[in-house]
Amino acid sequence: MMTLMTSKRTWVPRMLRGSLVTLRRRCGKPSCHCAQGDQRHEAPALSYSEHGRTRVVMLAESDVDAVTAALERYRAAKTELEEQASTGLAALTERVAAERAERADRRRGR
């Protein structure tokens, strides 16, 4: 697995699958501002699916830019792979259609 170093202590994979989300929650301290009103603590997190279950990895603010870049690299690679697969599928269907037409022409005696 390829990783990038974003700081002296932080390693982020070259590509990540998932979504960057902001979690809003209460901390549980009775005297905190989040216990009284609608104001909650916000924290960045990476949300991803693994074996049909949603997983969440809490992130430090310093990791957000690197994680965003890794998510974008994944999306770009996935888009490129889908384009290659579509091109290959089109070439295959074209070849199969040509072979069928050739066989039909031989049967007709052309």
URQUI-V330158 format. One line per field, one symbol per residue. ss: DSSP state (H for helix, E for strand, L for the rest). phi: phi as a letter, one per 20 degrees, with the letter a starting at -180 (. if undefined). psi: psi as a letter, one per 40 degrees, with the letter a starting at -180 (. if undefined). Layout:
# URQUI-V330158
ss->???
phi->???
psi->???
This chain:
# URQUI-V330158
ss->LLEEELLLLLEEELLLLLEEEEEEELLLLLLLHHHHLLLLEEEEEEEEEELLEEEEEELLHHHHHHHHHHHHHHHHHHHHHHHHHHHHHHHHHHHHHHHHHHHHHHHHLL
phi->.ecdeebfdddcgfccdqcecdecbeeoefeffffedefcfdbfbddbdclndedcdfdegfegfffgfffffffffffffffffffffffffffffffffffffffene
psi->hhiihdadehhhidiihaihihhhiidehdeideddaehihihiihhihhfeihihhiiideeddddddddddddddddddddddddddddddddddddddddddddef.
